[in-house]
Amino acid sequence: MKSDFSDPGYDRSPFGWHAQGKEALGLAVLGLVHLPLIPVAPVFVCTVFYGIVNYYRVHKKAHRDFNWAKKHVPWHVEHHMGRNQNLNWCVTKPWFDHLMGTATYKEGKPLAAKISKSS
């Protein structure tokens, strides 16, 4: 909320000890942990890799383009700009928040779409 959803940290390299670097490192470790499973579950591992890449791509794009985020990931905008930042944790799809009971965004009723940038 302090930076109005924008995150200029995504304009720098992900190789560094800052929030975006730690995010990238965590995702890389997640991928490496799954790598040994390729011989027994190649489709699963490829799906995990796709999820990792898609998560980073969507998260980065969302924090660099507020209008795109409002249209494509309004639940994530709600997470950062809404009244309770302990809800709506999902980035790419909101289904896990619904499963865990942490969703306030409901399909067809985009709370975050009503939020406008103050600048």
NUZA-321463 format. One record per residue (C-alpha): residue in one letter; residue number from 0; y, z, x. Coordinates in Angstrom, 2 decimals, always signed. Last residue first. Layout:
BEGIN
{r 'A'; NUM; {Y; Z; X}};
...
//
This chain:
BEGIN
{r 'S'; 118; {+9.04; -8.55; -1.93}};
{r 'S'; 117; {+7.52; -6.07; -4.38}};
{r 'K'; 116; {+4.25; -7.96; -4.61}};
{r 'S'; 115; {+3.01; -8.11; -8.16}};
{r 'I'; 114; {+0.25; -6.07; -9.72}};
{r 'K'; 113; {-0.85; -7.44; -13.10}};
{r 'A'; 112; {-3.60; -9.46; -11.43}};
{r 'A'; 111; {-4.92; -6.18; -10.05}};
{r 'L'; 110; {-6.08; -4.98; -13.46}};
{r 'P'; 109; {-8.12; -8.11; -14.07}};
{r 'K'; 108; {-9.48; -7.80; -17.61}};
{r 'G'; 107; {-11.82; -10.77; -17.94}};
{r 'E'; 106; {-14.39; -9.14; -15.73}};
{r 'K'; 105; {-13.70; -5.41; -15.55}};
{r 'Y'; 104; {-11.99; -3.77; -12.58}};
{r 'T'; 103; {-12.30; +0.01; -12.58}};
{r 'A'; 102; {-15.41; -0.03; -10.44}};
{r 'T'; 101; {-16.82; +2.98; -8.58}};
{r 'G'; 100; {-19.81; +3.55; -10.87}};
{r 'M'; 99; {-22.37; +2.68; -8.19}};
{r 'L'; 98; {-23.74; -0.38; -10.01}};
{r 'H'; 97; {-20.28; -1.53; -11.10}};
{r 'D'; 96; {-19.03; -1.13; -7.52}};
{r 'F'; 95; {-22.07; -3.11; -6.37}};
{r 'W'; 94; {-21.19; -5.97; -8.74}};
{r 'P'; 93; {-17.57; -6.44; -7.59}};
{r 'K'; 92; {-18.12; -9.56; -5.45}};
{r 'T'; 91; {-16.61; -10.47; -2.03}};
{r 'V'; 90; {-14.72; -7.29; -1.17}};
{r 'C'; 89; {-16.38; -4.32; -2.82}};
{r 'W'; 88; {-14.67; -0.93; -2.58}};
{r 'N'; 87; {-13.28; -0.87; -6.12}};
{r 'L'; 86; {-12.53; +2.88; -6.26}};
{r 'N'; 85; {-11.36; +5.50; -3.74}};
{r 'Q'; 84; {-8.00; +3.72; -3.58}};
{r 'N'; 83; {-7.04; +5.20; -6.94}};
{r 'R'; 82; {-3.73; +4.04; -8.45}};
{r 'G'; 81; {-4.20; +0.40; -7.56}};
{r 'M'; 80; {-2.80; -1.51; -4.60}};
{r 'H'; 79; {-5.64; -1.33; -2.07}};
{r 'H'; 78; {-8.71; -1.18; -4.32}};
{r 'E'; 77; {-6.95; -3.20; -7.06}};
{r 'V'; 76; {-6.41; -6.00; -4.53}};
{r 'H'; 75; {-10.14; -5.80; -3.85}};
{r 'W'; 74; {-10.92; -6.03; -7.58}};
{r 'P'; 73; {-8.56; -9.04; -7.81}};
{r 'V'; 72; {-10.72; -11.02; -5.36}};
{r 'H'; 71; {-10.12; -14.73; -6.11}};
{r 'K'; 70; {-6.77; -14.96; -7.97}};
{r 'K'; 69; {-5.01; -11.85; -6.69}};
{r 'A'; 68; {-6.46; -12.50; -3.20}};
{r 'W'; 67; {-5.13; -16.07; -3.11}};
{r 'N'; 66; {-1.68; -14.79; -4.10}};
{r 'F'; 65; {-1.80; -12.09; -1.41}};
{r 'D'; 64; {-2.68; -14.47; +1.44}};
{r 'R'; 63; {-3.33; -12.82; +4.81}};
{r 'H'; 62; {-5.17; -9.76; +3.51}};
{r 'A'; 61; {-7.34; -11.86; +1.21}};
{r 'K'; 60; {-8.09; -14.43; +3.90}};
{r 'K'; 59; {-9.34; -11.76; +6.30}};
{r 'H'; 58; {-11.51; -10.06; +3.68}};
{r 'V'; 57; {-12.92; -13.37; +2.44}};
{r 'R'; 56; {-13.83; -14.62; +5.93}};
{r 'Y'; 55; {-15.20; -11.26; +7.08}};
{r 'Y'; 54; {-17.38; -10.86; +3.98}};
{r 'N'; 53; {-18.56; -14.47; +4.11}};
{r 'V'; 52; {-19.62; -14.17; +7.75}};
{r 'I'; 51; {-21.52; -10.94; +7.11}};
{r 'G'; 50; {-23.08; -12.19; +3.88}};
{r 'Y'; 49; {-24.21; -15.41; +5.52}};
{r 'F'; 48; {-25.78; -13.40; +8.35}};
{r 'V'; 47; {-27.58; -11.18; +5.82}};
{r 'T'; 46; {-28.81; -14.27; +3.95}};
{r 'C'; 45; {-30.03; -15.77; +7.22}};
{r 'V'; 44; {-31.89; -12.52; +7.91}};
{r 'F'; 43; {-33.50; -12.54; +4.46}};
{r 'V'; 42; {-34.50; -16.19; +4.75}};
{r 'P'; 41; {-36.03; -15.59; +8.19}};
{r 'A'; 40; {-38.12; -12.59; +7.13}};
{r 'V'; 39; {-41.07; -12.10; +9.50}};
{r 'P'; 38; {-39.95; -13.98; +12.62}};
{r 'I'; 37; {-36.21; -13.34; +11.93}};
{r 'L'; 36; {-36.59; -9.56; +11.63}};
{r 'P'; 35; {-35.47; -8.93; +15.21}};
{r 'L'; 34; {-31.94; -10.20; +14.27}};
{r 'H'; 33; {-31.30; -7.57; +11.60}};
{r 'V'; 32; {-29.84; -4.97; +13.96}};
{r 'L'; 31; {-27.85; -7.71; +15.69}};
{r 'G'; 30; {-26.18; -8.74; +12.43}};
{r 'L'; 29; {-25.16; -5.17; +11.59}};
{r 'V'; 28; {-23.89; -4.75; +15.15}};
{r 'A'; 27; {-21.74; -7.88; +14.72}};
{r 'L'; 26; {-20.39; -6.56; +11.40}};
{r 'G'; 25; {-19.48; -3.25; +12.98}};
{r 'L'; 24; {-17.81; -5.00; +15.91}};
{r 'A'; 23; {-15.78; -7.22; +13.56}};
{r 'E'; 22; {-14.59; -4.18; +11.56}};
{r 'K'; 21; {-13.80; -2.29; +14.76}};
{r 'G'; 20; {-11.79; -5.25; +16.01}};
{r 'Q'; 19; {-9.94; -5.51; +12.70}};
{r 'A'; 18; {-9.01; -1.80; +12.78}};
{r 'H'; 17; {-8.02; -1.77; +16.45}};
{r 'W'; 16; {-9.99; -1.57; +19.68}};
{r 'G'; 15; {-9.83; -5.23; +20.62}};
{r 'F'; 14; {-11.65; -8.51; +20.17}};
{r 'P'; 13; {-10.78; -9.49; +16.59}};
{r 'S'; 12; {-7.87; -11.47; +18.02}};
{r 'R'; 11; {-4.55; -11.10; +16.27}};
{r 'D'; 10; {-3.35; -12.48; +12.93}};
{r 'Y'; 9; {-5.74; -10.20; +11.04}};
{r 'G'; 8; {-3.67; -7.22; +12.17}};
{r 'P'; 7; {-0.81; -8.60; +10.08}};
{r 'D'; 6; {-2.43; -6.95; +7.05}};
{r 'S'; 5; {-0.63; -7.73; +3.80}};
{r 'F'; 4; {-1.49; -5.51; +0.82}};
{r 'D'; 3; {+2.17; -4.41; +0.44}};
{r 'S'; 2; {+2.27; -2.96; +3.98}};
{r 'K'; 1; {+2.33; +0.68; +2.91}};
{r 'M'; 0; {+0.00; +0.00; +0.00}};
//
